[in-house]
Amino acid sequence: MTTNRYKITRFKAFTIHIGISITIFLCLLVLLLGYWYKAPFFDLEDGPKAIQIIIFVDLVLGPLLTLIVFKPGKPGLKFDMSLIALFQLSALIYGIWMVQMARPVTVVLSYDALYIASYRTIKESDIPKADIDNIIGLEPTYLYINLPKDQPDFVATAMQAFKESRAFELLFEYSEPLSFSNKKQTSTIAIDIEKYTASNPEWSGKLREFISTNKLSPSSITFLPIRAKRGKYFLAVNHESGEIIDYLDVPFVENLGTEARITQ
């Protein structure tokens, strides 16, 4: 009587592989949701796309190849499985690298709005390495750009370059840590959100729902325009504690924003 040395079936091999992949995915999910794309940046910076990349290379690619290739007793099976593991690991490293390069690493308050700079933008800038190491962390950092009022030509050039995701170093020279509880900093771009949304019933409804959900009065929240991959919206912060509450899902329109800007 012959004993089958291969006790693992194709389905069992697939189940083991998918189990390992799910464990890896959950660890990466903690990294993405808890740090790299910490709320509200998951929505604003296209976090779902990052999740899709990780799901494909971790949960789909490797386990699917195992299901196709694995056959008990097949000659060279160990070699095939080693190649699959190597291929999946390489794809996963590349996928994480892509997500890493696109993730938001700093939020910059400058001139007319908050701007989000990605890992790639900072890494490819001419900012000194020591400063880059201070900017890039597990979570996004925050900077306030105190632009020189007596150099309008420089300001225009630097802002245009920054909007086009280049020459971040032109602004960084005038940067300092941003605190959302510092009204001197945030008042430069703060919007009277009730005035801004008054002309649009849908926006007014979203504002009422936002206030009700977060159980805060409009007077305790500072609404700041923020430009992200998904579009232009409003970051809501508690102006007393300086904590980010969430983002308001109302589009920011330049001319309306100028009219509703809070004047000191």
Secondary structure, DSSP 8 states (H G I E B T S, - for coil): ----S----HHHHHHHHHHHHHHHHHHHHHHIIIIITTTTHHHHTTHHHHHHHHIIIIIIIHHHHHHHH--TT-TTHHHHHHHHHHHHHHHHHHHHHHHHHHSEEEEEEETTEEEEEEHHHHHTS-S-HHHHHHH--SS-EEEEE---TT-HHHHHHHHHHHHTT--THHHHTTEEE--TT-HHHHTTT-B-HHHHHTT-HHHHHHHHHHHHHHT--GGGEEEEEEE-SS-EEEEEEETTT--EEEEE-----HHHHHHTB---
